[in-house]
Amino acid sequence: MYQKTKIKIMKNLFLFLVCFLINSCNGQENQNNTKNLPKIMNNKNAQITFGGGCFWCTESCFTMLKGVESVISGYSGGHKSNPTYQEVCTGETGHAEVVQITYNPEIISYEQLMDVFFFLHDPTQLNRQGNDIGTQYRSVIFYKDEAEKKTAEKAIQVSEESGRWKGKYVTELAKFEKFWPAEQYHQGYYKANPNQPYCSAVVGPKIQKFQKHFGELGMLKPESKL
């Protein structure tokens, strides 16, 4: 009798331990799932993605604007996953060099960002910007929904009618699908390499022109003014 009771107690204890371990594993799994959830962008911020030639130029300028939280250089509009810079430069992946901008609409508007966009590149040049030639340097705006598309269409019309650039705009409007961040060495490239020949000859003068114009409009962060 004593032996049977002892066996029964041992069985109950074993079942208790099994249940405890199962519940502990489930709890750990739930904690891990929570940690792996993607970070949600602050509700007050929005994003816009567009390309206007070499991203070394555009990234440096947009970073200086009040209300812009971050600017990441990368690739969009192509058909290959995880493209490299070398692959994009061939023009065969279909990607454009772009910047993805996170901004606060309460400080700077979509329309203001568009005005900067059309200031920084020539939207009348098809698949090129100056000596940078290829579809990867095309003028393109990636929209996320129909409302954003209509706003972009209006911005193109307004800029074209302003006469800032002589000729018909060839800026492409494309549905946003995927953004691939460029290699780490491209991020903040001009700041890290101001004396690199292309930077000193092309990027630097463009930044100076940008700083003068938008500094006079009061759109630059204090540390960005000349």
BADODREN-719789 format. One record per residue (C-alpha): residue number from 1; y negated, z, x negated. Coordinates in pm, 1 decimal. Example, Ala and Ser with C-alpha at 12.3 -4.5 7.8 and 13.67 -1.06 7.14 Angstrom:
2
(1,(450.0,780.0,-1230.0)) (2,(106.0,714.0,-1367.0)) 
***
This chain:
226
(1,(0.0,0.0,0.0)) (2,(-237.9,92.7,-276.6)) (3,(-158.2,-230.6,-458.5)) (4,(-231.6,-444.9,-148.8)) (5,(-566.4,-267.8,-96.4)) (6,(-660.4,-323.6,-459.5)) (7,(-578.1,-697.2,-433.6)) (8,(-787.2,-727.1,-114.7)) (9,(-1086.4,-560.9,-282.6)) (10,(-1055.7,-790.5,-581.4)) (11,(-1047.7,-1098.8,-353.2)) (12,(-1360.2,-983.7,-168.2)) (13,(-1537.9,-917.6,-494.8)) (14,(-1441.0,-1262.7,-622.3)) (15,(-1572.6,-1431.4,-306.7)) (16,(-1897.0,-1237.5,-333.7)) (17,(-1946.7,-1349.7,-693.3)) (18,(-1875.4,-1713.3,-604.6)) (19,(-2130.1,-1705.9,-319.9)) (20,(-2386.3,-1539.8,-545.1)) (21,(-2345.5,-1804.4,-814.0)) (22,(-2369.9,-2091.2,-563.7)) (23,(-2689.4,-1952.5,-414.6)) (24,(-2835.0,-1898.2,-761.3)) (25,(-2764.1,-2259.4,-861.2)) (26,(-2922.8,-2391.1,-542.7)) (27,(-3229.0,-2181.1,-605.6)) (28,(-3260.9,-2312.9,-959.9)) (29,(-3220.6,-2670.0,-836.7)) (30,(-3499.7,-2623.0,-584.5)) (31,(-3727.5,-2483.5,-855.4)) (32,(-3655.6,-2779.4,-1080.6)) (33,(-3726.6,-3025.7,-799.0)) (34,(-4064.6,-2862.7,-745.6)) (35,(-4149.5,-2888.4,-1113.6)) (36,(-4054.0,-3256.1,-1121.2)) (37,(-4277.8,-3356.8,-831.8)) (38,(-4555.3,-3593.5,-945.0)) (39,(-4902.1,-3446.7,-974.8)) (40,(-5114.4,-3538.6,-673.7)) (41,(-5455.3,-3683.4,-751.7)) (42,(-5744.1,-3464.6,-637.0)) (43,(-5835.9,-3565.8,-281.4)) (44,(-6198.5,-3620.0,-377.5)) (45,(-6103.9,-3879.9,-639.8)) (46,(-6013.9,-4247.5,-596.0)) (47,(-5878.4,-4519.7,-823.8)) (48,(-5966.8,-4878.8,-892.6)) (49,(-5796.4,-5130.3,-1122.3)) (50,(-5947.3,-5449.5,-1256.6)) (51,(-5954.3,-5680.4,-1556.3)) (52,(-6248.7,-5848.7,-1723.6)) (53,(-6133.9,-5961.6,-2065.0)) (54,(-6036.0,-5735.9,-2354.0)) (55,(-5981.5,-5381.0,-2230.6)) (56,(-6131.9,-5233.7,-2548.5)) (57,(-6474.9,-5335.8,-2415.9)) (58,(-6443.7,-5230.1,-2054.0)) (59,(-6271.1,-4898.1,-2118.8)) (60,(-6543.5,-4777.6,-2355.9)) (61,(-6822.0,-4853.0,-2108.2)) (62,(-6668.5,-4718.9,-1788.5)) (63,(-6588.8,-4391.1,-1962.5)) (64,(-6963.0,-4328.4,-2001.8)) (65,(-7046.1,-4342.5,-1629.7)) (66,(-7127.1,-4033.9,-1424.7)) (67,(-6851.9,-3970.5,-1170.5)) (68,(-6580.4,-4144.3,-1372.5)) (69,(-6307.1,-3892.4,-1445.3)) (70,(-6075.8,-4106.9,-1659.5)) (71,(-6022.8,-4465.0,-1778.0)) (72,(-5682.2,-4590.7,-1893.2)) (73,(-5624.1,-4929.5,-2053.3)) (74,(-5313.4,-5112.8,-1938.9)) (75,(-5153.8,-5414.2,-1776.6)) (76,(-5122.6,-5532.9,-1415.3)) (77,(-5036.1,-5842.6,-1218.3)) (78,(-4730.6,-5956.4,-1410.4)) (79,(-4360.1,-5994.4,-1346.9)) (80,(-4209.0,-5793.8,-1635.0)) (81,(-4151.2,-5418.1,-1638.7)) (82,(-4289.4,-5212.7,-1925.8)) (83,(-4460.4,-5503.6,-2102.2)) (84,(-4576.0,-5461.1,-2459.8)) (85,(-4911.7,-5569.3,-2594.6)) (86,(-4744.9,-5842.9,-2798.2)) (87,(-4567.9,-5976.9,-2488.3)) (88,(-4883.4,-5971.3,-2275.6)) (89,(-5074.7,-6156.7,-2548.8)) (90,(-4837.6,-6453.0,-2515.2)) (91,(-4953.9,-6500.9,-2155.7)) (92,(-4591.7,-6539.5,-2047.5)) (93,(-4553.6,-6207.8,-1860.3)) (94,(-4832.1,-6287.4,-1613.1)) (95,(-5013.8,-5959.0,-1678.4)) (96,(-5386.0,-5916.6,-1723.0)) (97,(-5544.5,-5663.0,-1954.6)) (98,(-5697.0,-5412.5,-1714.1)) (99,(-5847.5,-5067.7,-1689.1)) (100,(-5747.9,-4815.8,-1424.3)) (101,(-6041.0,-4594.1,-1335.3)) (102,(-6021.9,-4258.5,-1159.0)) (103,(-6359.4,-4169.8,-1011.2)) (104,(-6537.8,-3940.4,-767.4)) (105,(-6680.9,-4148.0,-476.2)) (106,(-6930.2,-3870.3,-404.5)) (107,(-7095.8,-3940.1,-740.8)) (108,(-7035.6,-4311.1,-801.4)) (109,(-6940.0,-4569.0,-540.0)) (110,(-6692.2,-4855.2,-540.5)) (111,(-6985.3,-5095.8,-513.5)) (112,(-7155.6,-4943.0,-819.1)) (113,(-6835.7,-4978.1,-1020.3)) (114,(-6821.1,-5341.0,-911.9)) (115,(-7177.7,-5392.9,-1031.2)) (116,(-7078.8,-5257.2,-1373.2)) (117,(-6766.8,-5474.9,-1370.9)) (118,(-6966.9,-5793.7,-1318.1)) (119,(-7221.1,-5685.5,-1580.5)) (120,(-6953.9,-5641.3,-1848.1)) (121,(-6788.1,-5983.1,-1827.6)) (122,(-6856.3,-6340.1,-1723.0)) (123,(-6674.7,-6394.9,-1390.6)) (124,(-6736.8,-6770.3,-1404.0)) (125,(-6499.8,-6821.8,-1699.0)) (126,(-6146.0,-6909.7,-1594.9)) (127,(-5868.0,-6736.3,-1788.4)) (128,(-6090.8,-6642.8,-2079.6)) (129,(-6380.8,-6432.8,-2202.3)) (130,(-6561.5,-6599.9,-2489.1)) (131,(-6313.8,-6658.3,-2769.4)) (132,(-6045.0,-6450.9,-2593.9)) (133,(-5845.3,-6723.9,-2422.2)) (134,(-5545.7,-6687.9,-2189.6)) (135,(-5448.6,-6566.8,-1843.5)) (136,(-5426.2,-6212.3,-1980.7)) (137,(-5808.3,-6218.4,-2005.9)) (138,(-5868.5,-6342.3,-1652.4)) (139,(-6125.7,-6188.3,-1420.8)) (140,(-5928.1,-6000.5,-1156.3)) (141,(-5969.4,-5721.2,-902.8)) (142,(-5659.3,-5547.2,-769.5)) (143,(-5704.2,-5410.3,-416.8)) (144,(-5481.9,-5152.2,-244.8)) (145,(-5549.8,-5233.8,121.6)) (146,(-5739.1,-5474.5,345.5)) (147,(-6047.9,-5252.9,361.6)) (148,(-6072.3,-5247.7,-17.1)) (149,(-6014.1,-5623.2,-28.4)) (150,(-6305.1,-5686.6,207.8)) (151,(-6529.3,-5457.8,2.3)) (152,(-6433.0,-5647.9,-313.1)) (153,(-6498.6,-5983.4,-143.5)) (154,(-6843.4,-5861.2,-42.5)) (155,(-6914.0,-5736.6,-396.5)) (156,(-6820.5,-6077.0,-538.0)) (157,(-7049.3,-6249.7,-289.0)) (158,(-7343.5,-6019.2,-361.1)) (159,(-7308.2,-6057.3,-737.9)) (160,(-7266.2,-6433.0,-718.9)) (161,(-7573.7,-6472.6,-498.7)) (162,(-7778.3,-6253.9,-734.2)) (163,(-7773.6,-6530.3,-995.3)) (164,(-7670.2,-6292.9,-1272.5)) (165,(-7419.6,-6552.6,-1389.7)) (166,(-7477.6,-6923.6,-1341.8)) (167,(-7188.7,-7098.7,-1170.7)) (168,(-6906.5,-7027.9,-928.5)) (169,(-6718.9,-6699.3,-968.4)) (170,(-6347.7,-6742.0,-1038.4)) (171,(-6260.1,-6371.9,-1006.1)) (172,(-5909.5,-6335.1,-865.4)) (173,(-5834.0,-6092.5,-583.5)) (174,(-5475.0,-5966.6,-600.4)) (175,(-5275.5,-5700.0,-418.3)) (176,(-5215.7,-5402.7,-644.0)) (177,(-4847.4,-5347.4,-717.5)) (178,(-4798.8,-5176.8,-1051.9)) (179,(-5004.2,-5049.0,-1342.3)) (180,(-4846.1,-5016.9,-1685.4)) (181,(-5043.9,-4803.5,-1933.6)) (182,(-5099.2,-4976.7,-2265.9)) (183,(-4968.3,-4834.1,-2591.3)) (184,(-5133.1,-4511.5,-2703.3)) (185,(-5325.8,-4673.1,-2988.6)) (186,(-5517.3,-4885.3,-2735.8)) (187,(-5654.1,-4580.4,-2553.7)) (188,(-6005.0,-4506.8,-2680.0)) (189,(-5962.7,-4789.1,-2931.4)) (190,(-6330.2,-4860.0,-2997.1)) (191,(-6415.9,-4494.7,-3046.4)) (192,(-6137.5,-4464.4,-3304.5)) (193,(-6205.8,-4801.6,-3472.1)) (194,(-6578.6,-4887.1,-3444.3)) (195,(-6576.3,-5072.0,-3778.0)) (196,(-6279.7,-5295.0,-3697.0)) (197,(-6416.2,-5654.9,-3717.7)) (198,(-6368.7,-5739.5,-3346.7)) (199,(-6515.1,-5403.2,-3241.6)) (200,(-6824.6,-5432.6,-3461.1)) (201,(-6886.3,-5797.3,-3372.0)) (202,(-6802.4,-5802.0,-2999.2)) (203,(-6744.9,-5458.4,-2848.4)) (204,(-7030.7,-5273.6,-3018.7)) (205,(-7311.3,-5510.6,-2910.0)) (206,(-7175.4,-5517.0,-2554.4)) (207,(-7174.1,-5136.7,-2539.1)) (208,(-7533.4,-5121.0,-2665.0)) (209,(-7646.6,-5367.6,-2398.1)) (210,(-7455.5,-5169.6,-2134.9)) (211,(-7604.1,-4836.2,-2247.7)) (212,(-7957.4,-4970.8,-2232.3)) (213,(-7923.4,-5121.9,-1885.3)) (214,(-7731.6,-4846.4,-1707.8)) (215,(-7901.6,-4569.0,-1902.2)) (216,(-8230.8,-4686.9,-1753.7)) (217,(-8068.3,-4667.6,-1409.1)) (218,(-7960.7,-4308.3,-1476.8)) (219,(-7590.0,-4384.7,-1432.5)) (220,(-7468.9,-4263.1,-1771.2)) (221,(-7343.1,-3920.0,-1864.2)) (222,(-7604.3,-3736.0,-2077.6)) (223,(-7396.4,-3763.5,-2395.6)) (224,(-7361.7,-4139.5,-2346.6)) (225,(-7730.8,-4232.9,-2359.0)) (226,(-7880.4,-4393.5,-2669.3)) 
***
